[in-house]
Amino acid sequence: MCILCDSFKKSELTIVEAWGNYSEMADTMEPEHAREVYMMLVKSMADIGGGKLSPPTIEKISKR
């Protein structure tokens, strides 16, 4: 398991921190794992916001 997944699942990172870390790490992840992490974070946002929050798009992340 990657450090981002592990830390997020242990609640050591907030969703905002996890998105920031993901945006920095996504390029170095295997494509399949990057999609899994993205979906994990999207699901977490949906759970938190009752489906009312929208995740950052890949375009927004890559502009950081």
N, C-alpha and C positions, 0 to 999 in steps of 0.2 A: 504494500500500500504506500502511496506517495505521502510526503510530509503534509501537503495541503489537505488531502483527504483525511488523514489521521487527525490533524489538528482541528479541522472543522467538525468532524464527528465527535471529538472529545469536548466540543464547545470552547476550545481555546482561542478560536477566531470568531469575530462577528461576521455577518454576511457581507458587510462592506469590506472588511479586511480580506475575506476569502475571495471576493471578486477582484480586489486589487492584486492579490497574490496570483490568482488565476491569469489575469491579464499579463503579468510578468513571466509566468511559467508556461503558458499554453504552447508557445512555439517550440519548447524543448520536450514536450510530452509526446508520446505516441499518439497519433490521430484518434484512435479508438478511445484511449483513456481521456484525452482532452474532451471528447464528446460526452463521456460518462461524467466527468467532473462538471462540465457545463450543465448537463441535465440535473445533476444532484443540486447544484446551486439554484437553478431555476425552480425546481420542486420545493426547495427550502423557502424561496421567496414567495411562492404560491401558498405554501402552508402558513407562513407568517402573515401574509397580507390577505388571506382569504381569496386569493386569485386576483386581487386588485393592483398588485405591484407588477411592474414589467421589468424584466432583467435588462441590463445593458446589452446592446447589440455588439456583435463582433467589431463593427465599424467604430463604435464609441470606445471600445476597449483598446483597439489598435492605435487610436489617436493619442493615447496617454504618453 
